[in-house]
């Protein structure tokens, strides 16, 4: 079979069933990731913030961002990110400062306390990556091949939003 030979096509009903299974899997994986983070925080006795907030701190990293930037990057929905940022500021995990140019906009960055949470989540992910690599759980090709396919799906969905007919 040549590299450029067309792939065999599944029957439409079969493809639809597999696509719906994929959608369910994506949802379950996200919820499971949050459960894994929650369990780690419970194990460490860090009950003040939830898994969504911990993941938010991890994703912000060293950056200084606005809620709008987080939303536009596709990480979070508007009301969800605003609530969680406000809560993280109240709990001392983030600094906030009004933007000098646009007074309506607030920029946030991690405090040392927020950096500690980020480090905990990073260590958890490193531990998982090492175990997955050792066990070849993601196959010989590793996470890159899977990520490439998921990025294609992400682009397809994003195009559906942008180019509504």
C-alpha positions as CSV (number, residue, x, y, z in Angstrom):
1,X,0.0,0.0,0.0
2,X,1.4,3.4,-1.0
3,X,1.8,6.2,1.5
4,X,-0.7,8.2,-0.5
5,X,-3.3,5.5,-1.0
6,X,-6.7,6.5,0.2
7,X,-7.7,5.1,3.6
8,X,-10.6,2.6,3.6
9,X,-13.8,4.3,4.4
10,X,-16.1,3.1,7.2
11,X,-19.8,2.7,6.7
12,X,-21.5,6.0,7.6
13,X,-23.4,4.4,10.5
14,X,-20.2,2.8,11.9
15,X,-18.3,6.1,11.5
16,X,-21.1,8.0,13.3
17,X,-21.0,5.5,16.2
18,X,-17.2,5.7,16.4
19,X,-17.4,9.5,16.3
20,X,-19.9,9.6,19.2
21,X,-17.7,7.2,21.2
22,X,-14.8,9.6,20.6
23,X,-16.9,12.6,21.8
24,X,-17.8,10.7,25.0
25,X,-14.1,9.7,25.5
26,X,-13.0,13.3,25.2
27,X,-15.5,14.4,27.9
28,X,-14.6,11.5,30.2
29,X,-10.9,12.1,29.8
30,X,-11.3,15.8,30.9
31,X,-13.4,14.8,33.9
32,X,-10.9,12.1,34.8
33,X,-8.0,14.5,34.6
34,X,-9.8,16.8,37.0
35,X,-10.5,13.8,39.3
36,X,-6.8,12.8,39.2
37,X,-5.8,16.4,40.2
38,X,-8.5,16.5,42.9
39,X,-7.2,13.2,44.4
40,X,-3.6,14.5,44.4
41,X,-4.7,17.6,46.3
42,X,-6.8,15.6,48.7
43,X,-3.8,13.3,49.3
44,X,-1.7,16.3,50.1
45,X,-4.4,17.9,52.3
46,X,-4.8,20.9,50.0
47,X,-8.6,21.3,50.0
48,X,-8.9,25.1,49.6
49,X,-9.0,25.1,45.8
50,X,-10.6,22.7,43.3
51,X,-9.0,20.9,40.4
52,X,-10.3,23.4,37.8
53,X,-8.6,26.2,39.8
54,X,-5.4,24.2,40.1
55,X,-5.3,23.5,36.4
56,X,-5.9,27.2,35.7
57,X,-2.9,28.1,37.8
58,X,-0.8,25.5,36.0
59,X,-1.9,26.9,32.6
60,X,-1.2,30.5,33.5
61,X,2.3,29.6,34.6
62,X,4.7,32.6,34.5
63,X,2.3,34.7,32.3
64,X,0.4,37.8,33.2
65,X,-3.0,37.5,31.6
66,X,-6.6,38.7,31.5
67,X,-9.7,36.6,31.7
68,X,-10.4,37.4,28.1
69,X,-7.0,36.1,27.0
70,X,-7.7,32.8,28.8
71,X,-11.1,32.6,27.2
72,X,-9.8,33.5,23.7
73,X,-7.0,30.8,24.0
74,X,-9.8,28.3,24.4
75,X,-9.0,27.2,27.9
76,X,-12.1,28.3,29.8
77,X,-15.6,29.8,29.3
78,X,-16.1,33.4,30.3
79,X,-18.2,33.1,33.5
80,X,-16.2,30.1,34.7
81,X,-12.9,31.8,34.3
82,X,-14.0,35.0,35.9
83,X,-15.4,33.2,39.0
84,X,-12.3,31.1,39.4
85,X,-9.9,34.0,38.9
86,X,-11.8,36.0,41.5
87,X,-11.7,33.1,44.0
88,X,-8.0,32.5,43.4
89,X,-7.3,36.2,44.1
90,X,-9.4,36.1,47.3
91,X,-7.5,33.0,48.5
92,X,-4.0,34.6,47.7
93,X,-3.0,32.4,44.8
94,X,-3.0,35.3,42.3
95,X,-2.3,39.0,42.2
96,X,-4.6,41.2,40.2
97,X,-4.0,44.7,38.8
98,X,-6.2,46.9,36.6
99,X,-4.7,47.5,33.2
100,X,-3.5,51.1,32.9
101,X,-4.7,51.4,29.3
102,X,-8.1,49.7,29.6
103,X,-9.4,50.3,33.2
104,X,-12.1,47.6,32.6
105,X,-9.5,44.9,32.1
106,X,-7.7,43.2,35.0
107,X,-4.4,41.4,34.6
108,X,-3.6,38.5,36.9
109,X,-0.4,36.6,37.7
110,X,0.5,33.9,40.2
111,X,1.7,34.7,43.7
112,X,4.4,32.5,45.3
113,X,1.5,30.5,46.7
114,X,0.0,30.0,43.2
115,X,3.5,29.0,42.0
116,X,3.5,26.2,44.6
117,X,0.2,24.8,43.3
118,X,1.5,25.1,39.8
119,X,4.6,23.1,40.9
120,X,2.5,20.4,42.5
121,X,0.4,19.9,39.3
122,X,3.6,20.0,37.2
123,X,5.2,17.3,39.4
124,X,2.1,15.2,39.1
125,X,2.1,15.5,35.3
126,X,5.9,14.7,35.2
127,X,5.2,11.5,37.3
128,X,2.5,10.5,34.9
129,X,4.6,11.2,31.8
130,X,7.5,9.1,33.1
131,X,5.1,6.2,33.9
132,X,3.4,6.4,30.5
133,X,6.7,6.5,28.7
134,X,8.1,3.5,30.7
135,X,5.0,1.4,30.1
136,X,4.5,2.5,26.5
137,X,0.8,3.2,27.4
138,X,0.5,5.6,24.5
139,X,2.2,3.3,22.0
140,X,5.5,3.3,20.4
141,X,5.0,6.6,18.7
142,X,4.1,8.3,22.1
143,X,1.9,11.3,22.8
144,X,2.9,13.3,19.7
145,X,1.0,11.2,17.2
146,X,-2.1,11.3,19.4
147,X,-1.8,15.0,19.9
148,X,-1.4,15.5,16.1
149,X,-4.7,13.8,15.5
150,X,-6.5,15.7,18.3
151,X,-5.2,19.0,16.9
152,X,-6.8,18.2,13.6
153,X,-10.1,17.6,15.4
154,X,-9.6,20.8,17.3
155,X,-9.0,22.7,14.0
156,X,-12.1,21.1,12.5
157,X,-14.3,22.1,15.4
158,X,-12.8,25.6,15.5
159,X,-13.5,26.0,11.8
160,X,-17.1,24.9,12.4
161,X,-17.5,27.8,14.8
162,X,-15.7,30.4,12.6
163,X,-17.3,29.5,9.3
164,X,-20.9,28.8,10.1
165,X,-22.8,28.7,6.9
